[in-house]
């Protein structure tokens, strides 16, 4: 099904349309939705028309934002309109629009900047149950929505007194309870039964949460709905693990809200408040291509301040891979700076009148002025400190930052490595100084980007030593996704890059050649044995598969997967591996999934989704914490 011709629809508009349908029409809704994409066509004055037969026509008239944000912008000519199946089906087939931001007093200048990514799309999920939940949205830094923004995040968070979270208001408590119920029902239904009606119930609860000020909870719910749609459409690049993580974050965030364990940022406003940050000097580190599944493309330039704080300057707009390739040399739109992203990645900026949000984001308002300055080599401070920091300490800091709401993401990780060779789809390298063996995986595997070719070229030169700057992969043991490489100071067997590259090669834009290496290569990647993976070897994969089975097939799939001998195959290996806690949680989950209550007359009743969702969340939370522990230990 193609929905490219349909404009985005606000979640509350779809939820209202489905609510008005009768029970008989709701049963026909998913089949009607599947037929809408091929029937859409352009109408007069920018409208989109979908015809059902000869006499019925549904017309969508998007507003100035390009989205359908009012029920009156979707009309149908049938006699049952607006409570008709045709109108609800077209709205259900259209992509979901991001919730419109709600400006606050004193934010007019920064809040009104054109192209600012939607806060609802960017906001991290609420705090997790206890302390081990992690935001999902596997989007690279800067891959939110179109615009030029600068993101700042501390390299190592300083100790601070965390204020106690304020108690929920009655309206917030009611919204959180409704959102939990809708999320639990969606989880119990699974992808197979999670059609438009289930999604609409979740969207209605998400909109109520937004009106109550629970913006991050709403953003988490929207991620789940989008994941359900992608999974049901079997879209390219869809990963069940991503939807599983989205469910975990939503349920954990709402549970933390209801219990009062959520952090003070869980009820943050939809609009970030910007304050004056004074002058700021930043040094370029590298460029990272940005390519999203929704057709956006661009570049993110990573920056560093003299104090060691990370920033990113992003230029992301519609255009796909062509936009991504061209953005690497596009001009920087910040305070009138006459510089492109290629120059900024190897240079620096002195920013006057910088505006800073509470989470460290810098705005590019009218009062911001930026002047190009000399950059810092990777062997000079403050950049050299990234590579001198103990790797285990840097990994722990990056994982900790990813666990807390309000962080833009883990900081870049720098290390010096010796390349050992290639194994399967990655390179194997050893940290210099007696460190562990790590895996170097492609950061962006698109065939039109040079990432894959550059790693293949490096794999042809075993023994070469590199200075690597990349992103930690939090879901794999000892895995780094390099964004840039450079020569190790005073190392004879290191890279010999052109002078104009200033000691670094951006793997997503620059192409390494044979003369950049100290000696001739083998002509093909040198294969080495696969390094043992403690995360893959642990029997935790059985828990992960059970949780993903529940997301795909719902409660019944979990019950079927754990009956008879299958239940022993789940729990016995966990206990043998010294994971009795995981085994007990799996037993509780499967028992709850298979519970069939009866009324006083012995008739079967529908089991409560609430207890099932809590058992699923407990197991998912334990799995997430155990995997994080194994990832941290793999860097020792």
C-alpha positions as CSV (number, residue, x, y, z in Angstrom):
1,X,0.0,0.0,0.0
2,X,1.3,3.4,-0.9
3,X,0.3,6.5,1.0
4,X,2.7,9.0,-0.6
5,X,-0.2,11.0,-2.1
6,X,-2.1,11.4,1.2
7,X,-1.2,14.3,3.5
8,X,-0.3,13.7,7.1
9,X,-3.2,13.6,9.6
10,X,-3.2,14.8,13.2
11,X,-3.6,11.9,15.6
12,X,-6.6,13.4,17.3
13,X,-8.5,13.7,14.0
14,X,-8.0,10.0,13.2
15,X,-9.0,9.0,16.7
16,X,-12.2,11.0,16.6
17,X,-13.2,9.6,13.2
18,X,-12.8,6.0,14.4
19,X,-14.6,6.7,17.6
20,X,-17.7,7.7,15.7
21,X,-17.9,4.4,13.8
22,X,-20.3,1.7,14.8
23,X,-19.1,-1.8,15.9
24,X,-20.1,-3.2,12.5
25,X,-18.1,-0.6,10.5
26,X,-15.1,-1.0,12.8
27,X,-14.8,-4.6,11.7
28,X,-14.5,-3.5,8.1
29,X,-12.1,-0.6,8.7
30,X,-8.7,-2.4,8.1
31,X,-9.9,-3.8,4.8
32,X,-11.0,-0.3,3.7
33,X,-7.7,1.2,4.8
34,X,-5.8,-1.2,2.6
35,X,-7.6,0.0,-0.5
36,X,-7.2,3.7,0.0
37,X,-3.6,4.2,-1.0
38,X,-4.1,3.2,-4.6
39,X,-7.2,5.3,-5.0
40,X,-5.7,8.7,-3.9
41,X,-5.4,11.4,-6.5
42,X,-4.8,15.1,-6.7
43,X,-7.8,17.4,-6.4
44,X,-8.3,21.2,-6.9
45,X,-6.5,23.8,-4.8
46,X,-4.0,21.3,-3.3
47,X,-6.7,18.9,-2.1
48,X,-6.4,15.1,-2.2
49,X,-9.3,13.0,-3.3
50,X,-10.1,9.3,-2.7
51,X,-13.0,7.9,-4.7
52,X,-15.1,4.9,-3.5
53,X,-17.3,3.8,-6.4
54,X,-19.1,6.3,-8.5
55,X,-21.0,8.3,-5.9
56,X,-18.7,8.5,-2.9
57,X,-15.7,10.9,-2.7
58,X,-13.5,11.7,0.3
59,X,-11.6,15.0,0.1
60,X,-8.7,16.0,2.3
61,X,-7.8,19.7,2.4
62,X,-4.6,20.1,4.3
63,X,-4.0,23.4,6.3
64,X,-1.1,25.8,5.9
65,X,1.2,23.2,7.7
66,X,0.5,20.6,5.0
67,X,-1.3,18.4,7.5
68,X,-5.0,17.7,8.2
69,X,-5.3,19.1,11.7
70,X,-9.1,19.8,11.9
71,X,-12.0,17.3,11.4
72,X,-13.6,19.8,8.9
73,X,-10.6,19.4,6.5
74,X,-11.7,15.8,5.8
75,X,-15.2,15.5,4.2
76,X,-17.1,12.7,2.5
77,X,-20.1,12.9,0.1
78,X,-21.9,9.7,1.4
79,X,-25.0,9.9,3.5
80,X,-23.4,8.7,6.7
81,X,-20.7,11.4,6.7
82,X,-18.9,12.4,8.8
83,X,-19.5,9.2,10.7
84,X,-18.8,7.0,7.7
85,X,-16.3,4.2,6.9
86,X,-14.9,6.0,3.9
87,X,-13.7,9.0,5.8
88,X,-12.2,7.0,8.6
89,X,-10.4,4.7,6.2
90,X,-8.8,7.5,4.3
91,X,-7.6,9.2,7.5
92,X,-6.3,5.8,8.7
93,X,-4.3,5.3,5.5
94,X,-2.7,8.7,5.7
95,X,0.6,9.1,7.6
96,X,0.5,10.5,11.1
97,X,1.5,14.1,11.6
98,X,3.6,15.3,14.4
99,X,1.7,17.1,17.1
100,X,1.8,20.9,16.7
101,X,4.0,22.5,19.3
102,X,2.4,24.7,22.0
103,X,4.4,27.9,22.4
104,X,5.1,29.2,25.9
105,X,5.6,32.8,27.0
106,X,9.0,34.2,26.3
107,X,9.9,31.8,23.5
108,X,8.5,33.6,20.5
109,X,11.8,34.2,18.8
110,X,13.3,30.8,19.0
111,X,10.0,28.9,18.9
112,X,9.1,30.6,15.7
113,X,12.2,29.6,13.8
114,X,11.3,28.0,10.4
115,X,12.2,24.4,10.0
116,X,12.7,23.6,13.7
117,X,12.1,19.8,14.2
118,X,9.0,18.8,16.0
119,X,9.5,18.5,19.7
120,X,7.0,15.6,19.8
121,X,9.1,13.7,17.3
122,X,12.4,14.5,19.1
123,X,11.4,14.3,22.8
124,X,13.0,11.3,24.5
125,X,10.6,8.8,26.2
126,X,9.8,9.3,29.9
127,X,12.0,7.9,32.7
128,X,12.0,4.2,32.9
129,X,10.9,1.9,35.7
130,X,13.8,2.1,38.2
131,X,16.8,3.2,36.3
132,X,17.5,1.0,33.2
133,X,15.1,2.1,30.4
134,X,16.6,3.6,27.2
135,X,15.0,5.8,24.6
136,X,14.5,4.2,21.3
137,X,14.1,5.8,17.7
138,X,17.0,4.5,16.1
139,X,17.6,7.8,14.3
140,X,21.1,9.3,13.9
141,X,21.7,12.6,15.5
142,X,20.1,15.3,13.5
143,X,17.7,13.0,11.7
144,X,14.5,14.3,13.2
145,X,12.8,16.8,10.8
146,X,14.1,19.4,8.4
147,X,16.0,22.4,9.7
148,X,19.2,23.7,10.9
149,X,19.8,23.1,14.6
150,X,22.7,22.7,17.0
151,X,22.5,20.1,19.7
152,X,24.7,20.0,22.8
153,X,25.2,17.3,25.2
154,X,27.8,17.0,28.0
155,X,30.6,14.5,27.5
156,X,30.5,13.5,31.2
157,X,27.5,14.7,33.3
158,X,28.5,16.5,36.4
159,X,27.0,15.4,39.7
160,X,23.9,17.4,40.5
161,X,21.0,17.3,42.9
162,X,18.0,16.0,41.1
163,X,14.8,17.6,42.3
164,X,12.0,15.4,43.4
165,X,9.4,14.9,40.7
166,X,6.2,16.9,41.3
167,X,3.1,14.7,42.0
168,X,0.7,14.3,39.1
169,X,-2.4,16.4,38.9
170,X,-5.7,14.6,38.8
171,X,-5.9,15.2,35.0
172,X,-2.4,13.9,34.5
173,X,-3.1,10.8,36.6
174,X,-6.2,10.1,34.6
175,X,-4.4,10.6,31.3
176,X,-1.5,8.3,32.4
177,X,-4.0,5.6,33.4
178,X,-5.8,5.8,30.1
179,X,-2.6,5.7,28.2
180,X,-1.4,2.6,30.1
181,X,-4.7,0.8,29.4
182,X,-4.6,1.6,25.7
183,X,-0.9,0.5,25.4
184,X,-1.6,-2.7,27.3
185,X,-4.5,-3.5,24.9
186,X,-2.2,-2.8,21.9
187,X,0.5,-5.1,23.3
188,X,-2.0,-7.9,24.0
189,X,-3.3,-7.6,20.5
190,X,0.1,-7.6,18.8
191,X,0.9,-6.5,15.3
192,X,-1.5,-9.0,13.7
193,X,-4.6,-7.6,15.5
194,X,-3.2,-4.1,16.1
195,X,-5.2,-2.6,13.3
196,X,-6.6,0.9,12.9
197,X,-9.1,0.6,15.7
198,X,-6.4,-0.4,18.2
199,X,-4.1,2.3,16.9
200,X,-6.9,4.9,17.2
201,X,-7.5,4.0,20.8
202,X,-3.8,4.5,21.5
203,X,-3.8,7.9,19.7
204,X,-6.8,9.1,21.6
205,X,-5.1,8.3,24.9
206,X,-1.9,9.9,23.6
207,X,-3.7,13.1,22.7
208,X,-5.3,13.2,26.2
209,X,-1.8,12.8,27.7
210,X,-0.6,15.7,25.6
211,X,-3.4,18.0,26.8
212,X,-2.5,17.0,30.4
213,X,1.1,18.0,29.8
214,X,2.6,14.5,29.4
215,X,4.3,15.3,26.2
216,X,7.0,12.7,26.3
217,X,4.5,10.0,27.0
218,X,2.5,11.1,23.9
219,X,5.7,11.0,21.8
220,X,6.4,7.5,23.0
221,X,2.8,6.4,22.0
222,X,3.2,7.9,18.6
223,X,6.4,5.9,18.1
224,X,4.5,2.7,18.9
225,X,1.7,3.5,16.5
226,X,4.1,4.3,13.7
227,X,5.9,1.1,14.5
228,X,2.7,-0.9,14.3
229,X,1.8,0.6,11.0
230,X,5.3,-0.1,9.6
231,X,5.2,-3.7,10.8
232,X,1.7,-4.3,9.4
233,X,2.7,-2.9,6.0
234,X,5.9,-5.1,6.1
235,X,7.8,-2.0,5.0
236,X,11.4,-2.3,4.0
237,X,13.8,-1.8,6.9
238,X,11.2,-2.6,9.5
239,X,12.7,-4.3,12.6
240,X,10.6,-6.0,15.2
241,X,13.2,-5.2,17.8
242,X,12.5,-1.5,17.3
243,X,8.8,-1.9,17.9
244,X,9.6,-4.1,21.0
245,X,11.8,-1.3,22.4
246,X,9.1,1.3,21.6
247,X,6.5,-0.7,23.6
248,X,9.0,-1.1,26.5
249,X,9.7,2.6,26.6
250,X,6.0,3.6,26.5
251,X,4.9,1.1,29.2
252,X,7.9,1.9,31.4
253,X,7.4,5.7,31.1
254,X,3.7,5.5,31.9
255,X,4.4,3.2,34.8
256,X,7.0,5.5,36.2
257,X,4.6,8.4,35.9
258,X,1.8,6.6,37.7
259,X,4.2,5.4,40.5
260,X,5.8,8.8,41.0
261,X,9.2,7.5,40.0
262,X,9.5,9.5,36.8
263,X,12.1,12.2,36.7
264,X,11.3,16.0,36.7
265,X,11.5,16.1,32.9
266,X,8.7,13.6,32.3
267,X,6.1,16.3,32.3
268,X,8.2,18.7,30.2
269,X,6.5,21.2,28.0
270,X,6.1,20.7,24.2
271,X,8.3,23.7,23.4
272,X,11.8,24.0,24.6
273,X,12.5,27.3,26.4
274,X,15.6,29.0,25.1
275,X,17.8,31.3,27.2
276,X,20.8,33.3,26.4
277,X,24.0,31.3,26.5
278,X,26.5,34.1,25.7
279,X,29.6,33.3,23.6
280,X,30.6,29.8,22.5
281,X,33.6,28.4,20.7
282,X,33.3,25.1,19.0
283,X,35.8,22.9,17.1
284,X,34.8,20.6,14.3
285,X,35.2,16.8,14.8
286,X,33.6,15.1,11.8
287,X,30.6,14.9,9.5
288,X,27.9,12.2,9.6
289,X,25.4,11.5,6.8
290,X,21.8,11.5,7.7
291,X,19.2,9.5,5.8
292,X,15.8,8.6,7.2
293,X,13.2,6.1,6.0
294,X,10.7,9.0,5.6
295,X,12.7,10.6,2.7
296,X,14.7,13.2,4.7
297,X,18.4,13.5,4.0
298,X,21.3,15.8,5.1
299,X,24.4,16.0,7.3
300,X,25.2,16.3,10.9
301,X,28.5,18.0,11.8
302,X,29.8,17.0,15.3
303,X,31.5,19.7,17.3
304,X,33.3,20.1,20.6
305,X,33.8,23.0,23.0
306,X,37.0,23.7,24.9
307,X,35.3,22.4,28.0
308,X,34.6,19.0,26.3
309,X,30.9,19.4,25.6
310,X,29.5,17.9,22.5
311,X,27.4,19.8,19.9
312,X,25.9,18.9,16.6
313,X,25.0,21.2,13.7
314,X,22.4,19.5,11.5
315,X,21.1,20.3,8.0
316,X,18.3,17.8,7.3
317,X,15.6,18.4,4.7
318,X,13.5,16.3,2.3
319,X,15.4,14.9,-0.6
320,X,16.7,11.4,0.3
321,X,20.1,10.1,-0.6
322,X,20.7,12.9,-3.2
323,X,20.2,15.5,-0.4
324,X,22.5,13.5,1.9
325,X,25.4,13.5,-0.6
326,X,25.1,17.2,-1.4
327,X,24.6,18.3,2.2
328,X,28.2,17.4,3.0
329,X,29.5,20.5,1.3
330,X,26.4,22.7,1.8
331,X,26.8,26.1,3.5
332,X,26.3,26.3,7.3
333,X,23.2,28.2,8.1
334,X,24.2,29.7,11.5
335,X,24.6,33.3,12.3
336,X,25.8,34.3,8.8
337,X,28.9,32.1,9.0
338,X,30.6,31.8,5.5
339,X,31.5,28.2,5.8
340,X,30.4,24.8,4.6
341,X,30.0,21.6,6.6
342,X,33.2,20.2,5.1
343,X,35.1,23.2,6.3
344,X,33.4,23.3,9.7
345,X,34.2,19.6,10.3
346,X,37.9,20.5,10.1
347,X,37.6,24.1,11.4
348,X,35.8,25.9,14.1
349,X,33.3,28.6,14.9
350,X,33.1,31.4,17.5
351,X,29.4,32.0,18.2
352,X,28.1,35.2,19.8
353,X,24.7,35.5,21.3
354,X,24.2,31.7,21.4
355,X,20.7,30.6,22.6
356,X,20.7,27.5,24.7
357,X,17.8,25.2,25.7
358,X,17.7,23.3,29.0
359,X,18.9,20.1,27.2
360,X,21.8,22.0,25.6
361,X,20.3,22.7,22.1
362,X,21.6,25.9,20.6
363,X,19.2,28.0,18.5
364,X,20.0,30.0,15.4
365,X,17.8,33.0,16.1
366,X,18.3,36.5,14.6
367,X,20.6,37.6,17.4
368,X,23.1,34.7,16.8
369,X,26.4,35.6,15.1
370,X,29.1,33.1,14.1
371,X,32.6,33.7,12.9
372,X,34.9,31.0,11.4
373,X,38.0,30.3,13.5
374,X,40.9,27.9,13.4
375,X,40.0,24.3,14.2
376,X,41.8,21.8,16.5
377,X,43.7,18.8,15.2
378,X,42.9,15.5,16.8
379,X,46.3,15.5,18.5
380,X,45.6,18.9,20.1
381,X,43.4,19.7,23.1
382,X,40.5,19.6,23.6
383,X,40.0,16.9,21.0
384,X,43.0,14.8,22.2
385,X,41.3,14.3,25.5
386,X,38.6,12.2,23.8
387,X,41.2,9.6,22.8
388,X,43.1,9.8,26.1
389,X,40.0,8.9,28.2
390,X,39.8,5.3,29.4
391,X,37.5,3.5,27.0
392,X,35.5,1.7,29.7
393,X,34.8,5.0,31.4
394,X,33.7,6.6,28.2
395,X,31.4,3.6,27.4
396,X,29.8,3.8,30.8
397,X,29.2,7.5,30.4
398,X,27.7,7.1,27.0
399,X,25.4,4.3,28.1
400,X,24.4,6.2,31.2
401,X,23.5,9.3,29.1
402,X,21.4,7.1,26.8
403,X,19.4,5.9,29.8
404,X,18.3,9.3,31.0
405,X,15.6,11.5,29.4
406,X,16.7,14.9,28.2
407,X,19.9,13.7,26.7
408,X,20.3,14.1,22.9
409,X,22.2,10.8,22.7
410,X,25.5,9.2,23.6
411,X,28.6,11.2,23.1
412,X,31.2,10.3,20.4
413,X,33.7,7.6,21.5
414,X,37.3,8.0,20.5
415,X,40.0,5.3,20.6
416,X,43.3,4.2,19.0
417,X,43.1,0.7,17.4
418,X,45.1,-1.8,15.4
419,X,43.2,-3.4,12.6
420,X,43.4,-7.2,12.7
421,X,41.3,-7.9,9.7
422,X,37.7,-8.6,8.5
423,X,35.1,-11.0,9.9
424,X,31.7,-11.4,8.2
425,X,30.2,-7.9,7.9
426,X,32.6,-6.0,10.2
427,X,36.2,-5.3,11.0
428,X,38.1,-6.7,14.0
429,X,40.5,-4.4,15.8
430,X,42.3,-4.3,19.1
431,X,42.5,-1.2,21.3
432,X,46.1,0.0,21.6
433,X,47.7,-0.4,25.0
434,X,46.4,-3.9,25.8
435,X,42.7,-3.1,25.4
436,X,40.0,-5.5,24.3
437,X,39.2,-6.7,20.8
438,X,36.3,-4.6,19.3
439,X,34.2,-4.7,16.2
440,X,34.0,-1.8,13.7
441,X,30.7,-1.9,11.9
442,X,29.4,0.3,9.1
443,X,27.6,3.4,10.4
444,X,25.5,4.0,7.3
445,X,25.3,1.0,4.9
446,X,23.6,2.8,2.0
447,X,25.4,1.7,-1.2
448,X,25.7,5.3,-2.5
449,X,27.6,6.4,0.7
450,X,31.3,5.5,1.0
451,X,31.1,4.0,4.5
452,X,31.2,0.4,3.3
453,X,33.9,0.9,0.7
454,X,36.1,2.7,3.2
455,X,35.8,-0.1,5.8
456,X,36.5,-2.7,3.2
457,X,39.6,-0.7,2.2
458,X,40.8,-0.6,5.8
459,X,40.3,-4.3,6.1
460,X,42.8,-4.8,3.2
461,X,45.6,-3.4,5.5
462,X,45.9,-5.6,8.6
463,X,48.3,-4.1,11.1
464,X,47.5,-0.5,10.3
465,X,46.8,1.6,13.4
466,X,44.0,4.2,13.4
467,X,42.6,6.9,15.5
468,X,38.8,6.2,15.4
469,X,35.9,8.5,16.3
470,X,32.5,7.0,16.2
471,X,29.2,6.1,17.9
472,X,28.9,3.4,20.4
473,X,26.4,0.6,19.5
474,X,24.5,0.1,22.7
475,X,22.9,-3.1,21.5
476,X,26.1,-5.0,20.5
477,X,29.0,-6.2,22.6
478,X,32.2,-4.1,22.1
479,X,31.0,-2.5,18.8
480,X,31.8,0.9,17.5
481,X,30.4,2.5,14.4
482,X,33.2,4.7,13.0
483,X,32.3,8.1,11.6
484,X,35.9,9.3,11.0
485,X,39.4,8.0,11.2
486,X,42.8,9.6,11.4
487,X,46.5,8.8,11.9
488,X,47.8,7.9,15.4
489,X,50.5,10.5,16.3
490,X,54.1,9.2,16.0
491,X,52.9,5.8,14.7
492,X,54.8,4.6,11.6
493,X,52.1,2.2,10.5
494,X,49.3,4.7,10.4
495,X,47.3,6.7,7.8
496,X,48.9,9.2,5.5
497,X,46.1,11.6,4.6
498,X,46.2,14.6,2.3
499,X,47.1,17.9,3.9
500,X,43.8,19.4,3.0
501,X,41.9,16.8,5.1
502,X,43.7,18.1,8.2
503,X,44.4,14.7,9.8
504,X,40.9,13.1,9.5
505,X,38.8,11.3,7.0
506,X,35.0,11.4,7.2
507,X,34.0,7.9,6.3
508,X,30.6,9.0,5.1
509,X,32.0,11.6,2.6
510,X,35.7,11.1,2.0
511,X,37.0,8.1,0.1
512,X,40.2,6.4,1.3
513,X,42.7,5.4,-1.4
514,X,45.6,3.0,-1.5
515,X,48.2,5.7,-1.1
516,X,46.6,6.8,2.2
517,X,48.1,3.7,3.8
518,X,51.7,3.1,4.9
519,X,52.1,0.0,2.6
520,X,50.3,-1.8,-0.2
521,X,47.2,-3.7,0.6
522,X,46.3,-7.3,-0.1
523,X,43.6,-6.3,-2.6
524,X,40.9,-7.9,-0.6
525,X,39.9,-7.8,3.1
526,X,42.0,-10.2,5.2
527,X,39.7,-12.6,7.0
528,X,40.2,-13.3,10.7
529,X,38.2,-15.7,13.0
530,X,35.0,-14.3,14.5
531,X,35.5,-12.8,17.9
532,X,33.3,-14.4,20.7
533,X,30.3,-12.3,21.5
534,X,29.2,-12.6,25.1
535,X,25.8,-11.0,24.3
536,X,25.0,-13.3,21.4
537,X,26.3,-16.4,23.3
538,X,24.1,-15.8,26.4
539,X,20.7,-17.5,26.5
540,X,19.1,-14.1,26.8
541,X,18.2,-14.4,23.2
542,X,15.4,-16.8,24.3
543,X,13.8,-14.0,26.3
544,X,14.2,-11.6,23.5
545,X,12.6,-13.9,21.1
546,X,9.6,-14.5,23.4
547,X,9.1,-10.8,23.9
548,X,9.2,-10.1,20.2
549,X,6.8,-13.0,19.6
550,X,4.4,-11.3,22.0
551,X,4.8,-8.0,20.1
552,X,4.2,-9.7,16.7
553,X,1.4,-12.1,17.6
554,X,0.1,-10.7,20.9
555,X,-0.8,-12.5,24.1
556,X,-2.0,-15.7,22.4
557,X,1.4,-16.1,20.6
558,X,3.2,-16.0,23.9
559,X,0.9,-18.6,25.4
560,X,1.3,-20.9,22.5
561,X,5.1,-20.6,22.5
562,X,5.3,-21.6,26.1
563,X,3.1,-24.7,26.3
564,X,4.3,-28.2,27.0
565,X,8.0,-28.9,26.3
566,X,8.5,-25.4,24.9
567,X,8.3,-23.9,28.4
568,X,11.2,-26.0,29.7
569,X,13.3,-25.0,26.7
570,X,12.8,-21.4,27.7
571,X,13.6,-21.5,31.4
572,X,16.1,-24.4,31.8
573,X,18.9,-22.8,29.7
574,X,18.4,-19.6,31.6
575,X,18.9,-21.3,35.0
576,X,21.9,-23.3,33.8
577,X,23.5,-20.0,32.7
578,X,23.0,-18.5,36.1
579,X,20.0,-16.3,35.2
580,X,17.3,-17.5,37.6
581,X,15.7,-14.0,37.7
582,X,15.2,-14.0,34.0
583,X,13.7,-17.6,34.2
584,X,11.3,-16.6,36.9
585,X,10.1,-13.5,35.0
586,X,9.6,-15.6,31.8
587,X,7.6,-18.1,33.8
588,X,5.4,-15.3,35.2
589,X,4.9,-13.9,31.7
590,X,3.9,-17.2,30.1
591,X,1.6,-18.1,33.0
592,X,-0.2,-14.8,32.7
593,X,-0.4,-15.0,28.9
594,X,-2.0,-18.5,29.2
595,X,-4.4,-17.5,32.0
596,X,-8.1,-18.1,31.0
597,X,-10.4,-16.8,33.7
598,X,-14.0,-17.9,34.0
599,X,-17.1,-16.3,35.4
600,X,-19.4,-17.7,38.0
601,X,-21.2,-19.8,35.4
602,X,-17.9,-21.3,34.1
603,X,-17.8,-19.3,30.9
604,X,-14.5,-18.1,29.6
605,X,-13.8,-14.3,30.0
606,X,-11.3,-12.1,28.4
607,X,-8.2,-11.9,30.6
608,X,-7.1,-8.5,31.8
609,X,-4.4,-6.9,29.6
610,X,-3.1,-4.9,32.6
611,X,-1.5,-7.9,34.4
612,X,-0.1,-9.2,31.1
613,X,1.4,-5.9,30.2
614,X,3.1,-5.6,33.7
615,X,4.5,-9.1,33.3
616,X,5.8,-8.4,29.8
617,X,7.3,-5.1,31.0
618,X,9.1,-6.7,33.9
619,X,10.7,-9.3,31.7
620,X,11.6,-6.6,29.0
621,X,13.1,-4.4,31.7
622,X,15.2,-7.2,33.1
623,X,16.4,-8.2,29.6
624,X,17.4,-4.6,28.8
625,X,19.4,-4.2,32.0
626,X,21.1,-7.5,31.6
627,X,22.1,-6.8,28.0
628,X,23.5,-3.3,29.1
629,X,25.6,-5.0,31.7
630,X,27.1,-7.5,29.2
631,X,27.8,-4.6,26.7
632,X,29.6,-2.7,29.4
633,X,31.7,-5.7,30.5
634,X,32.6,-6.5,26.8
635,X,34.7,-3.3,26.7
636,X,36.9,-4.4,29.7
